[in-house]
Structures are given as C-alpha cells and as structure tokens.
Amino acid sequence: MQKTLALAMMMALGISATAMAANPFSDVPAGHWAYAAVAKLSAAGVVDGYPDGSFKGNEHMTRYEMAQIVARALAKGAISSNDKLVAEFADELNQLGVRVAKLEKNSDNVKVTGEARYKYFHSNKNTLGDDGDRSFETDLRTRLSFTGEINDNWGYTAMLENTQNFGNNSGDETTLFKRAYLDGNIGSVKVKAGRYDAYMANGLVLDTDGDSVDGLQLDLGNNKLSGTAMYGKLTNDTDAKYYGLSFKYDAAPIGIHGGYYGLKSDDLQTVWNTNKPSVWNAGLDGKIGAIGLTADYLKGNTDNLDGDSTGYALGLSWGEADPEKPGSVTVFANYYNQPRTTFFAHTTDAAVFDDALTGFKGYGIGIGYTIMKNTVATVKYFDTKEKGGESRKDQRIWSDITITF
C-alpha cells in the first residue's frame, strides 16, 4: 500500500491532530489530495520525512512500517488503545513491545474467563477397601473467574464454582464462592493475600484445590532462583493453620527444589501423633526435549503406625496437551510411596487411604489430548494400595473433558 493512501486511511479511521503544518514535505503540495492527512500526522509527530525534505508517498510500505507509525500515534495520544488500527496491527505492536505497556493497561478493567469440566471416574473398590464394593462419580464442574485491575501494581481475582452431580449423589448441586484474593507487588516481592489455592511440594504435601485456604503468600526472586513463604488457615472442617518455606533453582535442563512445610491443630493428633506435623522435601525436575521428569524425597517429623516417616515420588511425561494447539498430546506416568505423615492433602486423583495412619503406594498412568482449541480430554488409570495395615487396594479409571473459555 502506498504511504499517502495508508495515512489517509489512518485519518479516516480515527487519528486526529489539532495542529497543522504548512507544506511539511516538498513532494506533497497544498493541492495534493492527501495534503491534510499528511500535514496533521506530521504536526502530531506521527510521521516524518527524508533528510531532503521529501515524503515519497508513492512508495509502498510494509505492515511492520505501518505498525511503527501506529505505535508512534498511540504513544503520542493521537489514537486510543480501542482504535481499529490498534486491533488490526495487534501482533506487530506486540513485537514492538507496545501491547503490554499500552493496550493491556487501557483494556477493560474486569475480565471474565471460565472452565467447564465433565468428569467420570470408576473405582473398583472404594477408599474403605471393602471387597466387591464398586463406586463411580460423574459430575459437571463450571468455574467462572473474574479478574480486575486495581492499579498498575495490584489486581483482584474471584472465582465462582458450580458442581452438578450425576452419579451416586445424582441431583446434588453446589455453588460456592471459592476464590477471592489480591495479588500485586511490594517492591520486588510478589504478594498474594485472601482465599486461594495453596500448594506444597507441587501438591505432594498439600493441594487445596477442593477446599482453598485463607492465607498470605510471598514470592521473591527471578526465573533462575526463587523462594516462597506462606502462612494461613485451611478452610476445611479443621482449625489447622499451615506454613511453609520453599525454593526453586532452575539449572536447565534439570532444576532443584525443596521446602519445609507444617500444620498446627489439635485435630491432627490422631493421624500424626502430634499437633504440629511437618514435612520437608527435596527434589529434581526438568525437561529434556519433549521428556519431562520429576523426583521428590519427603520426610515427616513423626512416624506412621509402621514406624515409617520417609517417602518418595517419581514422575515421567512426554509432550504437552496444549489447549491452544489442537492435536497436541501428553503421556505421563507417576509412582508414589508415601507414609501418611508425609502429606496433608495429596494432589493425585488416586485413592490415598487418608483415613488410615499408614499411607499409600502405587502408580498412575494417563494420556491427555487436545481435541480442538481450548478442549482437552484426559484419561488416567490408578492402582494404589494402603501401606502396611490392612493392605487395602483400589483401582480406578478417571476421565474428563475440560473446556476453557
């Protein structure tokens, strides 16, 4: 597209300037059809000419050159972030580093995103392990998240969750206000405060996705080395307080991580034989090509009924089922051997026999596949059993389809 035509279109689409330069370029005389557009844009500092005073409006320009002019117009305030030209050249502006600084800052103050997950799982024996007892669950869980910008440093997030049960408890429906928290920066420290999910040791010690916590989390560091401190209260039926310190060092392709985590509550005495159970862990994680791996060692501060306080977990994966990439796939396998005193609320979808005082061990395998954009199907199989004690067992198949929007 010729320069003069492109700039005339910019004027028509919304660029305006109050100043008018007198005959700014030698090859754009006052009688030229594009004189007004070129003059106004020159006066606004959006376009300039060549050292010889010419504009060379008959020459063709690339999309990138046009995006540079749009970026300059945006910076000068000649157009707003809602202008049609900004939307048209969004990708190029992003490459120029304009999108984050200008567009997102001036976008709608509240954003709504969602997730709908249909789940079905079949258990060969329930977690109480009675012989011949089979159970299944099927439900539809819908989550709506609301994110609002308070200022340049702080934001607010809330989440509503509705679950409709179609299985053993068919007809049951719950709607809960599951998340409500602030997040932002105080200097170089990232802060999260309110009701949110909490994770310890990537969920091997604690994953509160079902219950949330009321707490405070501080993160400090960079992409290479970072640390996290957390404190708060579990929102389940106990009055347990939680706390934790962790670190992560990314020494690609293999990084290291570790942490120390604890609970405090009189309600915990029967499981851990102490009202202050704690766990520390150390592990490796990384990715070599498409292959990902994790390895964790965990140690509780008290023994289970079998006199065991040491656990470990291993994970192996290949590929990634990216919701943005239809046809992408991941395959994974995990193995766990954890006494009950090495986890508070485990992240796995397998039976962990948390009513027992011994713990669990077993494996899980699965595959995830992106059916179409923002739609991922997952199938998992778990085979776990109680450590020691009655050696109860459970085999289950877990499947779900998750849609994000």
C-alpha positions as CSV (number, residue, x, y, z in Angstrom):
1,M,0.0,0.0,0.0
2,Q,1.3,3.5,-0.8
3,K,2.2,5.8,2.1
4,T,-0.2,8.5,1.2
5,L,-3.2,6.2,0.9
6,A,-2.3,4.4,4.1
7,L,-2.0,7.7,6.1
8,A,-5.3,9.0,4.6
9,M,-6.9,5.8,5.8
10,M,-5.5,6.3,9.3
11,M,-7.1,9.7,9.4
12,A,-10.4,8.2,8.3
13,L,-10.2,5.5,11.0
14,G,-9.6,7.9,13.8
15,I,-6.3,9.7,14.0
16,S,-6.7,13.4,14.7
17,A,-4.4,16.3,15.4
18,T,-5.2,19.9,16.2
19,A,-2.0,21.3,14.8
20,M,-1.5,21.9,11.0
21,A,1.9,22.1,9.5
22,A,2.4,24.4,6.4
23,N,3.5,22.4,3.4
24,P,5.6,19.9,5.5
25,F,7.1,18.0,2.6
26,S,8.3,19.2,-0.7
27,D,6.6,16.5,-2.7
28,V,3.2,16.9,-1.0
29,P,2.0,20.4,-2.2
30,A,-1.0,22.1,-0.7
31,G,-3.2,21.0,-3.6
32,H,-2.4,17.3,-3.2
33,W,-5.4,15.1,-2.2
34,A,-3.6,13.7,0.9
35,Y,-2.1,17.0,2.0
36,A,-4.4,17.4,5.0
37,A,-3.8,13.9,6.4
38,V,0.0,14.0,5.9
39,A,0.2,17.6,7.4
40,K,-1.8,16.7,10.5
41,L,0.1,13.5,11.1
42,S,3.4,15.3,10.7
43,A,2.4,18.1,13.1
44,A,1.4,15.4,15.6
45,G,4.9,13.8,15.4
46,V,3.5,10.6,14.0
47,V,5.3,10.7,10.6
48,D,8.4,12.3,9.4
49,G,10.2,12.6,6.0
50,Y,13.6,12.1,4.5
51,P,16.6,14.4,5.0
52,D,16.0,16.1,1.6
53,G,12.6,17.2,2.9
54,S,10.5,14.8,0.7
55,F,7.9,12.3,1.9
56,K,7.9,9.8,-1.1
57,G,4.3,9.0,-0.6
58,N,4.1,6.9,-3.8
59,E,6.4,4.2,-2.3
60,H,5.0,1.0,-0.8
61,M,5.2,0.3,2.9
62,T,5.2,-2.9,4.8
63,R,2.8,-3.9,7.7
64,Y,5.7,-3.5,10.1
65,E,6.4,0.0,8.9
66,M,2.7,0.8,9.2
67,A,2.7,-0.7,12.8
68,Q,5.6,1.6,13.7
69,I,3.5,4.6,12.7
70,V,0.5,3.2,14.7
71,A,2.8,2.7,17.7
72,R,4.0,6.3,17.5
73,A,0.5,7.6,17.1
74,L,-0.5,5.6,20.2
75,A,2.4,6.9,22.2
76,K,1.6,10.5,21.1
77,G,-2.0,10.1,22.2
78,A,-3.2,10.6,18.6
79,I,-5.2,7.4,18.8
80,S,-6.6,5.4,21.7
81,S,-6.0,1.7,22.5
82,N,-9.5,1.0,21.3
83,D,-8.8,2.3,17.8
84,K,-9.5,-0.1,14.9
85,L,-5.9,0.4,13.8
86,V,-4.6,-0.9,17.1
87,A,-6.7,-4.1,16.7
88,E,-5.6,-4.5,13.1
89,F,-1.9,-4.3,14.0
90,A,-2.0,-6.0,17.4
91,D,0.5,-8.7,16.5
92,E,3.1,-6.3,15.1
93,L,2.6,-3.9,18.1
94,N,3.2,-6.8,20.4
95,Q,6.5,-7.4,18.7
96,L,7.3,-3.8,19.2
97,G,6.7,-4.1,22.9
98,V,3.6,-1.8,22.8
99,R,0.9,-4.2,23.8
100,V,1.7,-4.7,27.4
101,A,2.7,-1.1,28.1
102,K,-0.3,0.5,26.3
103,L,-3.0,-1.9,25.2
104,E,-3.5,-4.1,28.3
105,K,-3.2,-1.1,30.6
106,N,-6.1,0.6,28.9
107,S,-8.3,-2.5,28.2
108,D,-11.5,-3.4,30.1
109,N,-10.9,-3.2,33.8
110,V,-12.6,-6.5,34.6
111,K,-12.1,-9.7,32.6
112,V,-14.1,-12.9,32.8
113,T,-12.7,-16.3,32.0
114,G,-14.2,-19.8,32.5
115,E,-13.7,-23.5,32.7
116,A,-16.2,-26.3,32.3
117,R,-15.1,-29.9,33.2
118,Y,-17.2,-33.1,32.7
119,K,-15.7,-35.9,34.8
120,Y,-16.4,-39.6,35.1
121,F,-14.4,-42.0,37.3
122,H,-15.0,-45.6,38.3
123,S,-13.4,-47.1,41.4
124,N,-13.0,-50.9,41.7
125,K,-13.2,-50.6,45.4
126,N,-14.0,-47.5,47.4
127,T,-11.4,-45.9,49.6
128,L,-12.5,-48.0,52.6
129,G,-11.5,-51.0,50.6
130,D,-14.4,-53.4,51.2
131,D,-14.2,-56.4,48.9
132,G,-16.5,-56.2,45.9
133,D,-17.6,-52.6,46.6
134,R,-17.6,-50.6,43.4
135,S,-18.4,-46.9,43.0
136,F,-18.5,-44.2,40.4
137,E,-18.8,-40.5,40.2
138,T,-19.8,-38.3,37.4
139,D,-20.3,-34.5,37.5
140,L,-20.1,-31.3,35.7
141,R,-18.0,-28.6,37.3
142,T,-18.2,-25.0,36.0
143,R,-15.8,-22.2,37.1
144,L,-16.1,-18.5,36.3
145,S,-13.1,-16.3,37.2
146,F,-13.3,-12.5,37.5
147,T,-10.0,-10.6,37.3
148,G,-10.0,-6.8,38.0
149,E,-7.1,-4.3,37.7
150,I,-6.9,-2.1,40.8
151,N,-3.9,-0.1,39.6
152,D,-0.5,-0.7,37.9
153,N,0.7,-3.0,40.7
154,W,-2.4,-4.7,42.2
155,G,-5.2,-6.8,41.0
156,Y,-8.2,-8.7,42.4
157,T,-9.4,-12.2,41.4
158,A,-12.6,-14.0,42.4
159,M,-14.0,-17.4,41.3
160,L,-17.4,-19.0,41.4
161,E,-17.7,-22.8,41.2
162,N,-20.9,-24.8,40.4
163,T,-20.9,-28.6,40.6
164,Q,-23.7,-30.8,39.4
165,N,-23.5,-34.4,40.4
166,F,-25.0,-37.1,38.1
167,G,-23.7,-40.3,39.8
168,N,-24.3,-41.8,43.2
169,N,-25.4,-38.5,44.5
170,S,-27.4,-37.6,41.4
171,G,-29.3,-34.3,41.8
172,D,-26.9,-32.8,44.3
173,E,-25.7,-29.3,43.2
174,T,-23.4,-26.9,45.0
175,T,-22.4,-23.3,44.1
176,L,-19.5,-21.8,46.1
177,F,-17.5,-18.6,46.1
178,K,-14.2,-20.4,46.0
179,R,-11.6,-17.6,45.4
180,A,-11.2,-14.0,46.5
181,Y,-7.7,-12.6,46.7
182,L,-5.5,-9.7,46.0
183,D,-2.2,-10.0,44.2
184,G,0.5,-7.5,43.5
185,N,4.0,-6.2,44.2
186,I,5.6,-4.5,47.1
187,G,8.9,-3.6,45.7
188,S,10.4,-6.8,44.3
189,V,8.2,-9.1,46.4
190,K,5.1,-10.6,44.8
191,V,2.2,-10.8,47.3
192,K,-1.0,-12.9,47.3
193,A,-3.5,-12.4,50.1
194,G,-7.0,-13.8,50.6
195,R,-8.7,-17.1,49.7
196,Y,-7.0,-19.1,47.0
197,D,-5.4,-22.5,46.2
198,A,-2.2,-23.5,48.1
199,Y,0.3,-26.0,47.0
200,M,3.2,-27.6,48.9
201,A,5.9,-29.5,47.0
202,N,3.9,-29.4,43.8
203,G,0.9,-31.0,45.6
204,L,2.8,-34.0,47.0
205,V,2.4,-32.5,50.5
206,L,-0.6,-30.2,50.1
207,D,-3.1,-29.4,47.3
208,T,-6.2,-27.4,48.4
209,D,-7.9,-27.2,45.0
210,G,-11.1,-28.7,46.6
211,D,-11.1,-26.5,49.8
212,S,-8.8,-23.5,49.4
213,V,-7.0,-21.6,52.1
214,D,-7.2,-18.2,53.8
215,G,-3.7,-17.0,53.7
216,L,-0.7,-14.9,52.7
217,Q,2.0,-15.9,50.2
218,L,5.2,-14.0,49.4
219,D,7.4,-14.8,46.3
220,L,10.8,-13.3,45.7
221,G,13.4,-14.0,43.1
222,N,13.7,-14.4,39.3
223,N,13.4,-17.1,36.7
224,K,16.6,-18.6,37.8
225,L,16.3,-18.7,41.6
226,S,13.1,-18.0,43.6
227,G,11.7,-18.5,47.0
228,T,8.2,-18.7,48.6
229,A,6.9,-18.1,52.1
230,M,3.3,-19.0,53.0
231,Y,1.1,-18.8,56.1
232,G,-2.7,-19.2,56.6
233,K,-5.6,-21.4,57.6
234,L,-7.2,-24.3,55.9
235,T,-10.9,-23.7,55.0
236,N,-12.0,-27.3,55.6
237,D,-13.6,-28.6,58.8
238,T,-10.4,-28.4,60.9
239,D,-8.9,-25.3,62.5
240,A,-5.5,-26.1,61.1
241,K,-3.0,-23.4,60.5
242,Y,-0.4,-24.0,57.8
243,Y,3.0,-22.5,57.0
244,G,5.8,-23.2,54.6
245,L,9.1,-22.1,53.1
246,S,10.3,-23.3,49.7
247,F,12.9,-22.6,47.0
248,K,13.4,-23.4,43.3
249,Y,16.6,-23.2,41.3
250,D,16.4,-23.6,37.6
251,A,19.6,-25.1,36.4
252,A,18.2,-26.1,32.9
253,P,17.7,-28.7,31.8
254,I,17.4,-30.1,35.3
255,G,16.5,-27.9,38.3
256,I,16.3,-28.5,42.0
257,H,13.7,-27.6,44.6
258,G,12.9,-28.1,48.2
259,G,10.9,-26.8,51.2
260,Y,9.8,-27.2,54.7
261,Y,6.0,-27.3,55.5
262,G,3.9,-27.7,58.6
263,L,0.4,-27.7,60.1
264,K,-0.7,-26.9,63.6
265,S,-4.0,-28.1,65.1
266,D,-5.2,-30.2,68.0
267,D,-7.5,-32.0,65.4
268,L,-4.4,-33.6,63.9
269,Q,-3.3,-35.7,66.9
270,T,-4.9,-38.9,65.8
271,V,-3.3,-39.1,62.4
272,W,0.2,-37.8,63.1
273,N,0.6,-38.4,66.8
274,T,1.4,-34.8,67.2
275,N,-0.5,-31.5,66.8
276,K,2.4,-30.0,64.8
277,P,3.2,-32.3,61.9
278,S,5.8,-31.1,59.4
279,V,7.3,-32.4,56.2
280,W,10.4,-31.3,54.4
281,N,11.2,-32.3,50.8
282,A,14.0,-32.1,48.2
283,G,13.7,-32.9,44.5
284,L,14.7,-32.6,40.9
285,D,12.6,-31.5,38.0
286,G,13.3,-30.7,34.4
287,K,12.7,-31.3,30.7
288,I,15.0,-32.8,28.1
289,G,13.4,-32.2,24.7
290,A,9.8,-33.4,25.0
291,I,10.5,-35.6,28.0
292,G,9.8,-34.2,31.5
293,L,10.8,-35.8,34.8
294,T,10.4,-35.2,38.5
295,A,11.8,-36.9,41.6
296,D,11.0,-36.0,45.2
297,Y,12.2,-37.2,48.6
298,L,9.9,-36.4,51.5
299,K,10.5,-36.8,55.3
300,G,7.9,-36.3,58.1
301,N,8.7,-35.3,61.6
302,T,6.8,-38.3,63.0
303,D,6.5,-42.0,62.1
304,N,3.3,-43.6,60.9
305,L,2.0,-46.8,62.6
306,D,4.6,-48.9,60.8
307,G,7.4,-46.7,62.1
308,D,7.9,-45.2,58.7
309,S,8.5,-41.5,58.0
310,T,10.2,-41.4,54.6
311,G,8.5,-41.2,51.2
312,Y,9.3,-40.5,47.6
313,A,7.5,-39.8,44.3
314,L,8.6,-40.1,40.7
315,G,7.1,-38.7,37.5
316,L,7.8,-39.1,33.8
317,S,6.0,-37.4,30.9
318,W,6.2,-36.9,27.2
319,G,4.8,-34.0,25.2
320,E,2.2,-31.4,26.3
321,A,-1.6,-31.3,25.6
322,D,-1.6,-27.5,24.9
323,P,-5.2,-26.1,24.9
324,E,-4.1,-23.7,22.2
325,K,-2.8,-26.4,19.9
326,P,-5.4,-28.9,18.6
327,G,-3.8,-32.4,18.1
328,S,-1.2,-31.9,20.8
329,V,-0.8,-34.8,23.2
330,T,0.9,-35.7,26.5
331,V,1.6,-39.1,28.1
332,F,2.5,-39.4,31.7
333,A,3.3,-41.9,34.5
334,N,3.7,-41.4,38.2
335,Y,4.8,-43.6,41.1
336,Y,4.2,-42.8,44.8
337,N,5.4,-44.4,48.0
338,Q,4.4,-42.0,50.9
339,P,3.6,-42.7,54.5
340,R,0.6,-40.7,55.8
341,T,3.0,-38.5,57.8
342,T,4.5,-37.1,54.5
343,F,1.3,-35.5,53.1
344,F,-1.6,-33.3,54.3
345,A,-3.9,-33.3,51.3
346,H,-2.4,-35.1,48.2
347,T,-2.7,-33.9,44.6
348,T,-3.2,-37.2,43.0
349,D,-6.7,-38.4,41.8
350,A,-5.8,-41.9,43.1
351,A,-7.1,-43.4,46.4
352,V,-4.5,-42.3,49.1
353,F,-6.3,-44.0,52.0
354,D,-6.1,-40.8,54.0
355,D,-8.4,-42.3,56.7
356,A,-5.6,-44.7,57.5
357,L,-2.5,-44.0,59.6
358,T,-0.1,-45.8,57.3
359,G,-0.2,-44.1,53.9
360,F,-0.3,-45.4,50.3
361,K,1.8,-46.5,47.4
362,G,1.1,-47.2,43.8
363,Y,1.2,-45.8,40.3
364,G,-0.8,-43.9,37.8
365,I,-0.6,-43.6,34.0
366,G,-2.5,-41.4,31.6
367,I,-2.9,-39.5,28.4
368,G,-4.2,-36.0,27.5
369,Y,-5.2,-34.9,24.0
370,T,-6.3,-31.5,22.7
371,I,-9.4,-32.4,20.7
372,M,-9.9,-28.8,19.4
373,K,-8.8,-25.4,20.6
374,N,-9.4,-25.0,24.3
375,T,-10.8,-28.5,24.7
376,V,-8.7,-31.2,26.3
377,A,-9.6,-34.8,27.0
378,T,-7.8,-36.8,29.7
379,V,-7.9,-40.5,30.7
380,K,-6.0,-41.8,33.7
381,Y,-5.6,-45.2,35.4
382,F,-4.5,-45.6,39.0
383,D,-3.6,-48.7,41.0
384,T,-2.8,-47.9,44.7
385,K,-2.9,-49.7,48.0
386,E,-2.5,-48.9,51.7
387,K,1.0,-49.2,53.1
388,G,1.0,-51.9,55.7
389,G,-2.1,-52.2,57.9
390,E,-4.9,-54.0,56.1
391,S,-3.2,-53.5,52.7
392,R,-6.4,-52.3,51.2
393,K,-6.3,-51.7,47.4
394,D,-8.0,-49.5,44.9
395,Q,-8.0,-49.4,41.1
396,R,-9.8,-46.6,39.3
397,I,-10.2,-45.0,35.9
398,W,-10.5,-41.2,35.8
399,S,-11.6,-39.4,32.6
400,D,-12.6,-35.8,31.9
401,I,-13.1,-33.3,29.2
402,T,-12.1,-29.7,30.1
403,I,-13.2,-26.7,28.1
404,T,-11.7,-23.3,28.8
405,F,-13.2,-20.0,27.5
